[in-house]
Amino acid sequence: MDFEESRILAHSHPSIDRLLRHPWAAAAIGGVSLLGMVAAFAIAPTAESPRVAPTTVLERLPAPTVILLKSENAAFLREERVRRGDTIASLMNRLGIADREALQFIGGNRQTQDVARHLRPGNTVSAKSSEGGELLALYVELPGEDALLVVERTGDGFVAQQEALHLESRAVLKSGEIRHSLFAATDEADIPDAVALQMVAIFSSEVDFHRDLRKGDRFSLVYESFTHRGQTVRSGRLLAAELINDQNVLRAYWFQTEDGEGAYYAADGSSLRKAFLRSPIEFSRVTSGFSGARFHPILRTWRAHKGVDYGAPTGAGIVAVADGVVETAERQSGYGNLVVLKHQGRYSTAYGHLQKFAKGVRRGTRVRQGDTIGYVGQTGLATGPHLHYEFRVNDQPVDPLAISLPRAIPLTSSRRTRFNASSTTLQAQLNLAGQTTLAAIE
């Protein structure tokens, strides 16, 4: 692999890329403590979108020469969900905004101050910014209300006002070609990061997005977009995706059953969703494996280690590896704070030494794959912060790193008929988006 091709492998976040291209913005970040740089590459489940009948919009991409010579008026739409302890400033940081004037306005405006004091985890904040990180518009969903706080840049500075929220849904077709990195390509195609991350999540079992992408790889997407006053406020679910990686064509289609359950499927109807995730915690390392005899560091005796220990910082999120029902959520002797989930058939999983349980996690609670169920700690018999994870078959622990995990339940014949009709329509839209890109390149 030559040097130019290896550059494709690095996928830094687009907001950081833009800031690094503007020294004044980097300096501004260094001088304002509230704007400390944060880069996150988390893949989390998309929240349920409002049930609004979509319309389809095809957006043509300009030729690559125009894309690469983008004007100073180019705008980027970013969105973030409010986290516990967030402020407007911390949200603007994650949104890639480096704008002293905007921060001064938000800090001194009574309306924005009132909203900042009532931010609730899970609410959506969106921002439209220039390539240099200047704020053009900020949209904050008000907690408990069908309303938005809108902050907009005008010729005389900024104005802030509350507006009733009237969301309209549309299906957007976009496509692009990878020239430098995935996020650079989605930026060029004006695709929100939240949509790009969904594509990564869907194909991550087939493609290592840090190492496998090549210059010339292409993608086409169909996704939901929600607008207010004709202005895009946030993106929704990715409905269909095609990725051509090193001439290998991957496709995924969203399909929702009559009972409201949805997942992604390949063209042949096979599920792209794994019935069980291989690991319940991201960015961790195995510190102790499954063993019939291990010297216990606290009890100072040899005993079986019936799970896998993952070293991670205190407070790191732990997710359910599969859909299930909480069977246990309590403190249990050496396990400390323990969650046990009952899954389909004869399978269950256990998560020990938790610092605390996630909100709402209690006996009888139903959880979905990827839901946060607790946080890394060192309760019980633990020498340091880590997760003790057990995979059980008929209540007997087995090595989760060695077992062949069960596959997702396939579609029934009746559902397969409905899926075929839906995927045919989505494939036609993907083809149309892909042809637009090829026409621009040619």
Backbone torsions as a table, in degrees:
resi	resn	phi	psi	omega
1	MET	NA	126.5	-179.0
2	ASP	-82.1	173.7	-174.4
3	PHE	-62.2	-43.1	-177.6
4	GLU	-62.4	-41.3	-179.2
5	GLU	-68.7	-36.7	-178.6
6	SER	-64.5	-21.4	179.0
7	ARG	-66.7	-23.2	178.8
8	ILE	-65.0	-24.9	-171.8
9	LEU	-75.0	-20.1	-178.5
10	ALA	-90.2	123.5	-176.1
11	HIS	-121.6	72.8	176.7
12	SER	-72.7	158.1	-176.4
13	HIS	-69.1	139.7	-174.4
14	PRO	-61.1	-34.2	-180.0
15	SER	-65.0	-35.2	177.3
16	ILE	-70.7	-41.2	177.5
17	ASP	-54.6	-45.7	-176.9
18	ARG	-66.9	-40.8	-178.0
19	LEU	-66.4	-37.0	-179.7
20	LEU	-68.2	-21.7	178.0
21	ARG	-81.4	-5.9	-178.4
22	HIS	-127.4	97.5	-176.3
23	PRO	-55.1	-35.6	-178.9
24	TRP	-63.4	-34.5	-179.6
25	ALA	-70.7	-40.0	178.7
26	ALA	-63.4	-38.8	178.9
27	ALA	-66.2	-38.6	179.2
28	ALA	-62.5	-38.4	178.9
29	ILE	-64.6	-41.2	-179.8
30	GLY	-65.7	-27.7	-175.4
31	GLY	-91.9	-8.2	-179.4
32	VAL	-121.8	112.3	-172.6
33	SER	-62.4	-28.7	-179.2
34	LEU	-70.4	-13.5	-177.9
35	LEU	-108.7	38.3	175.6
36	GLY	-62.2	141.5	-173.1
37	MET	-70.5	133.1	176.0
38	VAL	-131.1	131.6	176.0
39	ALA	-126.2	121.7	-178.3
40	ALA	-122.9	138.1	176.4
41	PHE	-127.6	55.4	-178.6
42	ALA	-91.7	145.8	176.8
43	ILE	-117.1	107.5	-177.1
44	ALA	-118.6	161.8	179.6
45	PRO	-68.0	144.8	178.1
46	THR	-78.2	136.4	177.7
47	ALA	-65.6	153.7	179.4
48	GLU	-60.6	131.4	-178.7
49	SER	-84.7	152.8	175.7
50	PRO	-59.8	146.0	-178.7
51	ARG	-83.5	88.6	-179.4
52	VAL	-124.0	133.5	-179.9
53	ALA	-64.9	122.7	-176.3
54	PRO	-84.8	154.0	167.0
55	THR	-114.5	161.5	-175.6
56	THR	-105.6	134.3	179.5
57	VAL	-128.8	128.1	175.2
58	LEU	-101.9	123.0	179.7
59	GLU	-112.2	119.2	-179.0
60	ARG	-78.9	140.3	176.4
61	LEU	-90.2	143.3	174.0
62	PRO	-71.3	167.2	178.8
63	ALA	-62.8	152.1	-176.9
64	PRO	-55.0	-35.0	-179.2
65	THR	-61.8	-35.4	178.0
66	VAL	-73.0	-40.1	-179.8
67	ILE	-60.4	-44.1	-175.7
68	LEU	-71.6	-24.9	178.8
69	LEU	-105.7	59.0	-174.7
70	LYS	-67.4	142.1	-178.6
71	SER	-75.4	164.9	180.0
72	GLU	-68.0	-16.1	-178.3
73	ASN	-89.0	4.3	-180.0
74	ALA	-60.4	139.7	-177.8
75	ALA	-121.4	148.6	179.4
76	PHE	-123.9	137.1	176.2
77	LEU	-105.4	123.3	177.2
78	ARG	-120.4	153.6	175.7
79	GLU	-141.8	147.0	179.2
80	GLU	-140.2	152.8	172.3
81	ARG	-99.9	140.8	-177.5
82	VAL	-65.6	132.3	175.7
83	ARG	-105.4	162.5	178.5
84	ARG	-59.1	129.8	178.8
85	GLY	86.5	1.8	-178.9
86	ASP	-67.6	151.3	168.4
87	THR	-121.8	169.0	175.8
88	ILE	-58.7	-38.2	-178.7
89	ALA	-65.2	-43.5	-179.3
90	SER	-67.5	-35.0	176.3
91	LEU	-66.4	-42.8	178.9
92	MET	-62.3	-34.1	177.0
93	ASN	-61.1	-48.5	-179.6
94	ARG	-68.8	-24.5	177.8
95	LEU	-80.6	-2.0	177.1
96	GLY	82.1	22.0	-178.9
97	ILE	-93.4	126.0	174.1
98	ALA	-128.4	85.5	-170.5
99	ASP	-143.6	101.4	-178.4
100	ARG	-61.1	-42.4	-177.8
101	GLU	-61.1	-42.4	179.5
102	ALA	-65.0	-43.2	179.5
103	LEU	-62.9	-41.1	179.2
104	GLN	-63.6	-40.6	179.0
105	PHE	-65.0	-48.1	-178.0
106	ILE	-63.2	-38.7	179.8
107	GLY	-69.9	-23.9	-176.4
108	GLY	-107.4	-0.5	-178.1
109	ASN	-96.1	130.9	-175.0
110	ARG	-63.8	-41.7	-179.5
111	GLN	-61.3	-46.4	-178.8
112	THR	-68.2	-34.7	177.4
113	GLN	-64.1	-42.8	178.9
114	ASP	-62.2	-42.8	179.9
115	VAL	-66.4	-41.1	-178.6
116	ALA	-59.8	-32.9	-178.8
117	ARG	-74.9	-13.3	-176.8
118	HIS	-120.3	22.9	175.9
119	LEU	-63.1	138.4	-179.5
120	ARG	-121.9	135.2	177.7
121	PRO	-54.1	135.0	179.8
122	GLY	102.1	-23.1	176.6
123	ASN	-67.4	153.6	-176.7
124	THR	-99.4	136.6	173.2
125	VAL	-124.7	128.1	179.9
126	SER	-121.3	150.8	179.3
127	ALA	-140.8	139.3	171.0
128	LYS	-105.2	126.4	-175.8
129	SER	-133.4	161.0	173.2
130	SER	-79.9	172.0	178.9
131	GLU	-62.4	-28.9	180.0
132	GLY	-84.4	3.6	177.9
133	GLY	91.5	9.6	177.2
134	GLU	-78.7	137.5	-180.0
135	LEU	-76.1	127.2	174.8
136	LEU	-102.2	-38.4	177.5
137	ALA	-159.6	145.5	178.9
138	LEU	-128.5	132.0	-179.1
139	TYR	-123.3	118.4	-177.8
140	VAL	-119.4	118.8	176.5
141	GLU	-70.3	128.3	-178.1
142	LEU	-82.4	130.6	-176.4
143	PRO	-63.5	132.4	176.2
144	GLY	75.9	5.8	-178.1
145	GLU	-134.0	152.7	172.6
146	ASP	-89.8	65.0	-175.2
147	ALA	-148.1	161.7	178.6
148	LEU	-125.1	145.9	162.2
149	LEU	-94.4	123.3	-179.2
150	VAL	-114.1	122.3	174.4
151	VAL	-112.3	122.0	-176.2
152	GLU	-128.2	142.2	174.2
153	ARG	-80.0	132.0	175.8
154	THR	-120.5	-177.7	178.3
155	GLY	-65.6	-21.2	-177.9
156	ASP	-106.5	11.9	-178.9
157	GLY	127.0	-128.7	-178.1
158	PHE	-126.0	152.3	171.3
159	VAL	-130.5	149.1	178.9
160	ALA	-128.9	136.5	178.0
161	GLN	-156.5	153.3	176.1
162	GLN	-92.4	141.7	179.5
163	GLU	-136.1	142.2	173.7
164	ALA	-61.8	138.1	-174.9
165	LEU	-90.3	116.4	177.2
166	HIS	-124.3	96.4	-175.9
167	LEU	-86.8	135.3	172.0
168	GLU	-120.1	138.3	-177.1
169	SER	-103.7	143.7	173.3
170	ARG	-144.7	152.6	175.0
171	ALA	-95.3	123.8	-176.2
172	VAL	-107.3	136.1	176.8
173	LEU	-106.0	124.9	177.8
174	LYS	-139.3	154.9	176.1
175	SER	-153.1	164.2	-179.5
176	GLY	-165.7	172.9	179.2
177	GLU	-125.8	136.1	-178.6
178	ILE	-80.4	120.2	178.7
179	ARG	-114.3	-36.6	-179.3
180	HIS	-125.1	-48.8	178.8
181	SER	-157.6	166.2	-179.8
182	LEU	-61.3	-49.2	-176.5
183	PHE	-69.9	-30.2	174.0
184	ALA	-64.5	-40.0	-179.8
185	ALA	-68.2	-41.7	178.5
186	THR	-69.4	-31.5	173.4
187	ASP	-62.4	-46.0	-178.8
188	GLU	-61.0	-34.8	180.0
189	ALA	-87.9	2.9	179.5
190	ASP	59.4	44.6	178.3
191	ILE	-102.0	126.3	-179.3
192	PRO	-59.7	148.0	179.0
193	ASP	-57.2	-38.9	-177.9
194	ALA	-59.4	-34.0	178.2
195	VAL	-75.0	-42.8	178.6
196	ALA	-60.1	-39.6	179.9
197	LEU	-67.9	-32.0	174.7
198	GLN	-64.4	-40.3	177.5
199	MET	-61.7	-42.7	178.3
200	VAL	-60.2	-44.9	-178.6
201	ALA	-62.5	-40.7	-176.8
202	ILE	-66.5	-43.3	-173.9
203	PHE	-99.9	5.5	-173.7
204	SER	-64.4	-24.3	178.2
205	SER	-77.5	-16.2	-179.7
206	GLU	-104.4	-28.0	-174.7
207	VAL	-131.5	131.9	170.6
208	ASP	-86.2	104.6	-173.5
209	PHE	-70.9	-7.9	175.3
210	HIS	-89.6	-24.5	-171.9
211	ARG	-126.2	-25.4	-168.6
212	ASP	-92.6	-16.4	-177.3
213	LEU	-69.3	146.0	-178.5
214	ARG	-127.0	152.4	173.5
215	LYS	-61.9	130.5	-177.2
216	GLY	99.2	-12.1	173.3
217	ASP	-60.0	146.8	-177.5
218	ARG	-127.9	157.8	176.9
219	PHE	-143.9	150.3	173.9
220	SER	-133.4	139.2	-174.5
221	LEU	-135.1	147.7	168.0
222	VAL	-124.9	121.9	-177.5
223	TYR	-144.3	159.6	178.1
224	GLU	-78.3	143.6	173.6
225	SER	-136.3	135.7	-178.3
226	PHE	-112.6	129.3	-175.3
227	THR	-118.0	155.2	175.0
228	HIS	-134.8	121.6	-175.3
229	ARG	58.5	32.4	-179.5
230	GLY	79.8	-4.7	-179.8
231	GLN	-99.0	129.6	177.5
232	THR	-63.0	123.5	-179.8
233	VAL	-99.3	-42.0	178.0
234	ARG	-159.4	160.4	175.6
235	SER	-94.0	162.9	178.4
236	GLY	-117.4	-137.5	-174.6
237	ARG	-82.6	145.0	170.0
238	LEU	-74.6	121.2	-175.1
239	LEU	-92.3	-32.5	178.9
240	ALA	-157.2	148.2	-178.9
241	ALA	-147.2	142.1	173.3
242	GLU	-130.9	129.2	177.6
243	LEU	-126.6	123.0	175.8
244	ILE	-104.6	102.7	-175.5
245	ASN	-112.4	111.0	179.6
246	ASP	53.9	43.2	178.7
247	GLN	71.7	3.7	175.1
248	ASN	-93.4	121.0	-174.3
249	VAL	-95.2	122.6	177.3
250	LEU	-116.3	135.1	178.6
251	ARG	-133.6	149.0	178.1
252	ALA	-143.6	140.6	-179.5
253	TYR	-130.5	132.8	175.0
254	TRP	-78.8	134.2	177.7
255	PHE	-138.9	128.6	-179.3
256	GLN	-113.6	129.5	-178.6
257	THR	-79.8	172.1	-177.5
258	GLU	-65.4	-21.1	178.4
259	ASP	-90.3	8.3	175.1
260	GLY	91.5	-5.2	178.4
261	GLU	-80.8	135.4	-178.8
262	GLY	-132.6	156.2	178.8
263	ALA	-163.1	173.8	178.7
264	TYR	-101.5	140.4	-177.1
265	TYR	-132.5	152.8	173.1
266	ALA	-79.0	173.3	-176.6
267	ALA	-60.4	-29.5	-178.9
268	ASP	-84.4	4.3	178.2
269	GLY	89.1	-1.8	177.9
270	SER	-76.6	142.0	-176.2
271	SER	-73.4	136.5	175.5
272	LEU	-89.6	-6.9	-179.4
273	ARG	-87.3	131.6	175.7
274	LYS	-77.3	136.6	178.6
275	ALA	-60.8	-34.2	178.6
276	PHE	-133.8	133.1	170.7
277	LEU	-69.7	149.5	-179.9
278	ARG	-72.8	-31.3	-177.7
279	SER	-135.1	141.9	179.3
280	PRO	-89.5	4.9	-176.8
281	ILE	-149.5	134.4	-178.6
282	GLU	-87.8	159.0	173.1
283	PHE	51.8	47.6	-179.9
284	SER	-126.9	176.3	178.4
285	ARG	-134.4	147.9	177.1
286	VAL	-77.6	120.0	-179.8
287	THR	-101.9	-18.9	177.3
288	SER	-156.8	127.9	-176.4
289	GLY	-94.2	179.5	178.1
290	PHE	-69.5	133.0	-175.5
291	SER	-154.0	146.1	175.6
292	GLY	-77.8	-18.9	179.8
293	ALA	-153.8	116.3	178.9
294	ARG	-136.6	141.4	178.3
295	PHE	-77.2	114.9	-176.4
296	HIS	-74.3	124.1	-173.7
297	PRO	-67.8	-19.2	179.7
298	ILE	-102.6	-48.5	-179.1
299	LEU	-74.5	-17.2	178.2
300	ARG	58.6	36.4	177.0
301	THR	-135.3	162.0	176.2
302	TRP	-86.7	128.4	179.3
303	ARG	-155.6	161.4	-179.1
304	ALA	-67.1	143.3	173.5
305	HIS	-111.4	104.7	-167.8
306	LYS	-93.3	26.8	178.6
307	GLY	-159.0	-165.8	177.4
308	VAL	-122.9	134.2	177.9
309	ASP	-98.8	130.9	177.3
310	TYR	-112.8	117.4	176.4
311	GLY	-77.4	131.0	-179.4
312	ALA	-159.7	159.5	-179.0
313	PRO	-65.3	149.7	175.0
314	THR	-56.2	132.2	178.5
315	GLY	92.8	-6.5	178.0
316	ALA	-63.6	142.2	-176.8
317	GLY	-72.5	142.7	177.1
318	ILE	-117.4	131.2	-175.2
319	VAL	-113.9	155.3	174.0
320	ALA	-68.8	131.4	-177.8
321	VAL	-79.5	-11.3	179.2
322	ALA	-161.2	165.0	173.4
323	ASP	-59.4	146.1	179.1
324	GLY	-179.5	-174.2	179.1
325	VAL	-122.6	137.1	179.8
326	VAL	-69.5	118.3	179.0
327	GLU	-94.1	-33.6	180.0
328	THR	-142.4	137.3	172.3
329	ALA	-150.8	81.3	-174.5
330	GLU	-160.2	173.5	177.2
331	ARG	-86.0	130.2	-179.5
332	GLN	-134.6	100.3	174.5
333	SER	31.4	-118.1	-174.1
334	GLY	-65.6	-23.4	177.9
335	TYR	-71.7	-20.0	-172.2
336	GLY	67.2	-142.9	176.6
337	ASN	-69.9	120.6	-171.1
338	LEU	-126.0	136.1	170.7
339	VAL	-117.5	131.1	173.9
340	VAL	-121.3	127.9	179.4
341	LEU	-111.0	135.5	174.5
342	LYS	-98.0	125.6	-177.0
343	HIS	-110.3	-171.3	-178.5
344	GLN	-60.3	143.9	175.3
345	GLY	62.4	-125.9	-171.3
346	ARG	-101.8	15.8	-173.1
347	TYR	-103.2	145.3	172.7
348	SER	-149.4	159.3	178.4
349	THR	-135.1	151.6	-178.5
350	ALA	-129.6	144.4	-175.6
351	TYR	-133.9	111.2	-172.6
352	GLY	-113.8	166.1	178.5
353	HIS	69.6	23.7	-176.8
354	LEU	-64.5	142.7	173.5
355	GLN	-66.2	-44.8	177.1
356	LYS	-161.4	165.0	177.6
357	PHE	-87.6	151.5	175.3
358	ALA	-69.4	155.1	-178.9
359	LYS	-58.5	131.0	176.9
360	GLY	87.2	-5.2	-179.2
361	VAL	-84.1	109.7	178.9
362	ARG	-151.0	167.3	-178.1
363	ARG	-53.9	129.0	179.0
364	GLY	95.4	-11.8	179.4
365	THR	-69.9	134.6	175.8
366	ARG	-90.6	131.8	-179.9
367	VAL	-122.8	154.6	177.0
368	ARG	-104.8	156.4	176.9
369	GLN	-56.0	130.0	-179.9
370	GLY	93.4	-11.1	176.9
371	ASP	-67.8	141.0	175.4
372	THR	-74.3	127.2	-178.4
373	ILE	-113.1	-14.2	-179.3
374	GLY	-177.5	-173.6	-174.5
375	TYR	-135.8	143.1	-176.0
376	VAL	-59.6	135.6	176.9
377	GLY	-149.8	-158.0	176.7
378	GLN	-144.7	40.9	176.8
379	THR	-74.6	158.1	-177.4
380	GLY	76.2	-151.7	-178.9
381	LEU	-85.4	85.5	-178.5
382	ALA	-141.5	136.9	-179.7
383	THR	-89.6	-10.7	-179.6
384	GLY	-168.0	171.3	-178.7
385	PRO	-66.4	123.4	175.9
386	HIS	-166.9	168.2	175.1
387	LEU	-108.1	128.9	170.4
388	HIS	-97.7	117.7	-174.2
389	TYR	-118.5	129.6	177.8
390	GLU	-122.1	139.7	173.4
391	PHE	-112.8	121.9	-173.5
392	ARG	-118.6	138.8	174.6
393	VAL	-119.5	119.1	-173.3
394	ASN	54.3	40.6	177.8
395	ASP	68.5	10.4	177.9
396	GLN	-108.3	123.5	-178.5
397	PRO	-63.8	137.4	173.3
398	VAL	-129.5	164.3	-178.2
399	ASP	-71.6	112.6	-177.8
400	PRO	-68.6	-19.7	-179.3
401	LEU	-86.0	-12.2	-176.7
402	ALA	-112.4	-25.0	-175.3
403	ILE	-70.5	147.4	173.0
404	SER	-81.9	110.6	-173.5
405	LEU	-69.9	144.4	179.7
406	PRO	-64.5	151.5	-179.1
407	ARG	-89.1	159.9	178.4
408	ALA	-66.8	150.7	180.0
409	ILE	-68.1	127.8	-177.8
410	PRO	-73.9	167.6	178.1
411	LEU	-69.9	144.0	173.0
412	THR	-73.3	168.0	-177.0
413	SER	-62.5	-39.4	-179.8
414	SER	-67.3	-41.5	178.0
415	ARG	-68.7	-32.4	179.7
416	ARG	-62.4	-37.0	178.4
417	THR	-63.3	-45.7	178.3
418	ARG	-65.1	-39.2	179.2
419	PHE	-63.1	-42.4	-179.2
420	ASN	-59.3	-41.3	179.3
421	ALA	-66.1	-42.9	-179.4
422	SER	-66.7	-45.6	-176.7
423	SER	-67.9	-30.5	177.6
424	THR	-63.1	-43.3	178.5
425	THR	-65.0	-45.2	-179.5
426	LEU	-65.2	-37.3	179.2
427	GLN	-64.7	-37.8	177.3
428	ALA	-62.1	-38.0	178.3
429	GLN	-69.0	-40.1	176.7
430	LEU	-62.3	-42.8	179.2
431	ASN	-60.6	-41.7	-179.4
432	LEU	-64.4	-42.7	178.1
433	ALA	-64.7	-42.3	179.5
434	GLY	-65.0	-37.0	178.8
435	GLN	-66.7	-32.9	178.2
436	THR	-64.9	-41.5	178.3
437	THR	-64.6	-45.3	-179.4
438	LEU	-62.6	-38.7	179.1
439	ALA	-63.2	-39.0	179.4
440	ALA	-66.9	-38.9	-178.5
441	ILE	-68.7	-42.3	-178.1
442	GLU	-70.2	NA	NA
